[in-house]
Amino acid sequence: MPSRQQMLQELKLAPRWVRKQHSSGAAALSGVAASSGAEPETGAVKGVRVTPVQHGADAARLEHIAGLSLAELAADVADCTACRLCRSRKLAVPGVGDPEADWLFVGEAPGAEEDARGEPFVGQAGRLLDNMLRALGLSRERQVYIANVLKCRPPNNRTPEPAEALACQPYLSRQIELIAPRIIVALGKSAATLLLGEESSIASLRGRVHRYRDVPLVVTYHPAYLLRSLPDKAKAWEDLLLAKRVVAGG
C-alpha cells in the first residue's frame, strides 16, 4: 500500500496537503460557525420550499420507504419509477459502503460508469475520492458510506431537475436515518442544496459546520470538479480535515 506522502504526490497535492496539528474536542472547532439546515421534509431545491406531498411521492410511498432496511432500500431503488429517469437508466445506484459508517459522502448523481455498474463514484472522479479517503485513513469498505442525491443517471450527466431530486429525497433521508453517520460530507452544489434547503455557492458554504437534522454537515467540492480545477484540491483537503475534527470531537 502506498504511503500517505506518496498518495498526496499522486494527487499532485504534496507538499500543500500537510496536516496541521489541531486540538481535539470543542476547542478544535473554535471559530467554526454552525448553521441549521432545513428538515428534509421541508427542504428546498432551487430555493423553493416544498411539503411532503410535493416530493413526487404520495404518503403511502413515503411510509413504505420509511420502513425499509438498507438492503430493502437498494431493491426498492432498483424498481423505482417515481420519475422519468427510470426510463433512461441502465442500473439504479442506491449507494455503497459500511452500513455503520461514521462518514457519509453524498454526491450529485451517477455518471456513465456508475450507471453501467450500479455503484457510485467508480469513474475517474471516484478514483480521486478513493485517494482522498486513503489519505484520511478511510476506505469505502470501512467507516464510509457513499450515496448520491439521485439514484439514477440524468441523460448526458445534466444537472438534476428539482422534481427528480425530490423524488429521490425520501431514499436519501432513510439512508441517513439508518446509517446514523457522525458526519455528512456534501460533495458539490446539488448535494448541498438538497441537504441544507438553500441554494448558495460552494465558496460561501465551505469552511463551517452546518447541520442536517442532528448530524453535522460539511460542504466541499465534487471530485469531478476537482479534476478540472487542481488548485481547489487543497481547499477540499481543508474541508475534509474540518470534517475529521468534527468526528474526533464526538
C-alpha positions in Angstrom: 0.0 0.0 0.0 1.5 3.4 -0.9 2.4 5.7 1.9 0.3 8.8 2.7 3.0 11.1 1.3 3.1 9.0 -1.9 -0.6 9.3 -2.2 -0.5 13.0 -1.8 2.2 13.2 -4.5 -0.1 11.1 -6.8 -2.9 13.6 -6.2 -0.4 16.4 -7.0 -1.1 17.9 -3.6 2.2 17.5 -1.9 3.5 19.4 -0.1 0.5 21.6 0.1 -1.7 18.9 1.8 0.2 18.8 5.0 -1.9 18.1 8.0 -1.6 20.7 10.8 -1.9 19.9 14.4 -5.3 20.6 15.9 -6.6 20.1 19.4 -9.5 17.7 19.8 -13.0 18.3 21.0 -14.8 21.6 21.1 -11.6 23.7 21.0 -10.7 22.2 17.6 -13.9 23.8 16.2 -13.5 27.2 17.8 -14.4 29.9 15.4 -16.3 27.5 13.1 -19.8 28.8 12.5 -22.7 26.4 12.6 -25.9 26.9 10.6 -29.0 24.9 10.9 -30.2 23.1 7.7 -33.9 22.6 6.9 -35.7 19.5 7.9 -35.6 17.1 5.0 -39.4 17.1 4.7 -39.4 20.8 4.2 -36.1 21.1 2.3 -35.8 23.2 -0.8 -34.4 22.8 -4.3 -33.7 25.9 -6.4 -34.8 27.9 -3.4 -38.4 26.5 -3.5 -39.7 25.2 -0.2 -41.9 22.1 -0.5 -44.3 20.0 1.5 -44.2 16.1 1.6 -47.0 16.0 -0.9 -44.7 17.8 -3.4 -41.9 15.3 -3.0 -43.0 13.3 -6.1 -44.3 10.6 -3.8 -47.6 10.1 -2.0 -48.0 9.4 1.6 -48.1 5.6 1.1 -44.7 5.7 -0.7 -43.1 7.8 2.0 -44.4 5.5 4.7 -43.1 2.5 2.7 -39.6 3.9 2.3 -39.5 5.0 5.9 -39.8 1.3 6.9 -37.1 -0.1 4.6 -33.7 -1.6 5.7 -30.6 -0.7 3.7 -30.9 -3.9 1.7 -34.6 -3.4 1.1 -34.0 0.2 0.1 -31.5 -0.9 -2.6 -34.0 -3.3 -4.1 -36.7 -0.7 -3.9 -34.5 1.9 -5.7 -33.9 -0.7 -8.5 -37.7 -0.9 -9.1 -38.4 2.8 -8.6 -40.5 4.6 -11.2 -41.1 7.8 -9.3 -39.5 10.0 -12.0 -38.7 9.7 -15.7 -35.1 8.8 -15.1 -36.3 5.2 -14.7 -36.8 5.1 -18.4 -33.2 6.0 -19.4 -31.1 4.4 -16.7 -29.2 1.1 -17.1 -28.8 0.4 -13.4 -30.0 2.3 -10.4 -27.2 3.3 -8.0 -28.5 3.3 -4.4 -25.2 3.5 -2.6 -22.3 1.5 -1.2 -20.2 1.2 1.9 -20.2 0.4 5.6 -23.8 0.4 6.9 -22.5 1.6 10.3 -20.2 4.2 8.8 -19.2 7.4 10.7 -18.7 9.2 7.4 -21.5 9.7 4.8 -20.4 11.2 1.5 -23.3 12.5 -0.7 -22.7 13.4 -4.4 -25.0 14.7 -7.1 -25.9 11.8 -9.4 -24.4 8.7 -11.1 -22.4 9.1 -14.3 -22.0 6.8 -17.2 -19.7 4.3 -15.5 -21.8 4.3 -12.3 -24.9 3.8 -14.4 -23.3 0.8 -16.1 -22.0 -0.8 -12.8 -24.7 0.2 -10.3 -22.1 1.7 -7.9 -21.4 5.3 -7.0 -18.1 7.0 -7.8 -16.4 4.3 -9.8 -15.1 6.6 -12.6 -12.1 9.0 -12.6 -13.8 11.2 -10.0 -14.4 8.1 -7.9 -10.7 7.2 -8.0 -9.8 10.7 -6.8 -12.4 10.3 -4.0 -10.8 6.9 -3.0 -7.4 8.5 -2.9 -8.7 11.3 -0.7 -10.2 8.7 1.6 -7.0 6.8 1.8 -5.2 10.0 2.8 -7.6 10.2 5.7 -7.0 6.5 6.6 -10.5 5.6 5.4 -12.0 3.5 2.6 -15.4 2.9 1.1 -15.5 -0.5 2.8 -14.6 0.8 6.3 -16.3 3.7 8.1 -17.5 5.3 4.9 -20.8 5.1 3.0 -21.2 6.8 -0.4 -24.5 7.8 -1.9 -25.9 10.4 -4.4 -28.8 12.8 -4.4 -30.1 11.0 -7.5 -30.1 7.2 -7.6 -30.4 7.2 -11.4 -28.2 8.9 -14.0 -29.6 12.0 -15.7 -29.2 11.9 -19.5 -25.9 13.4 -20.6 -25.0 13.9 -17.0 -27.1 17.1 -16.8 -27.9 18.8 -13.5 -30.6 17.1 -11.6 -34.0 18.7 -12.0 -36.0 19.7 -8.9 -38.7 17.0 -9.4 -36.1 14.3 -9.8 -34.2 15.3 -6.7 -37.4 15.5 -4.7 -38.5 12.0 -5.9 -35.2 10.6 -4.6 -35.1 12.6 -1.4 -37.1 10.0 0.7 -34.4 7.4 -0.1 -31.5 9.6 0.9 -33.4 10.6 4.1 -33.9 7.0 5.0 -30.3 6.1 4.3 -29.1 8.9 6.7 -31.5 7.7 9.3 -30.3 4.0 9.0 -26.6 4.8 8.8 -26.7 7.5 11.5 -23.3 8.9 10.5 -21.3 11.2 12.7 -20.6 13.5 9.7 -22.1 14.1 6.3 -19.9 15.5 3.6 -21.9 17.1 0.8 -19.9 16.8 -2.5 -20.9 19.7 -4.7 -23.7 22.2 -5.0 -26.6 19.8 -5.8 -26.0 17.7 -2.7 -25.5 20.8 -0.5 -28.7 22.4 -1.9 -30.9 19.4 -1.2 -29.5 18.7 2.3 -29.4 22.3 3.5 -32.6 23.5 1.9 -30.8 26.6 0.4 -29.1 27.5 -2.8 -25.7 29.1 -2.3 -22.3 28.8 -3.8 -19.8 26.2 -2.6 -17.4 29.0 -1.7 -20.0 30.5 0.7 -20.8 27.2 2.3 -17.3 25.8 2.8 -15.3 26.2 6.0 -18.0 25.9 8.5 -20.2 23.2 10.1 -23.8 23.0 9.0 -26.4 20.5 10.2 -28.8 18.1 8.6 -31.3 17.4 11.4 -28.9 16.5 14.2 -26.0 15.4 12.0 -23.0 17.8 11.4 -22.5 18.5 7.7 -19.5 19.9 5.8 -19.7 21.1 2.2 -16.9 20.7 -0.2 -16.2 20.4 -4.0 -17.3 17.5 -6.1 -14.4 15.3 -7.1 -15.4 15.7 -10.8 -14.9 19.5 -10.4 -11.5 19.0 -8.7 -10.3 17.1 -11.7 -10.8 20.3 -13.7 -9.6 22.7 -11.0 -6.4 21.4 -9.4 -5.8 24.4 -7.2 -9.1 23.7 -5.3 -7.9 20.2 -4.2 -6.1 21.9 -1.3 -9.3 23.6 -0.3 -11.1 20.2 -0.4 -8.5 18.7 1.8 -9.0 21.5 4.3 -12.7 20.7 4.3 -12.0 17.0 4.9 -9.8 17.9 7.8 -12.6 20.0 9.2 -14.9 17.0 8.9 -12.3 14.8 10.6 -12.1 17.2 13.5 -15.8 17.1 13.9 -15.8 13.3 14.1 -12.9 13.3 16.5 -14.7 15.8 18.7 -17.6 13.5 19.1 
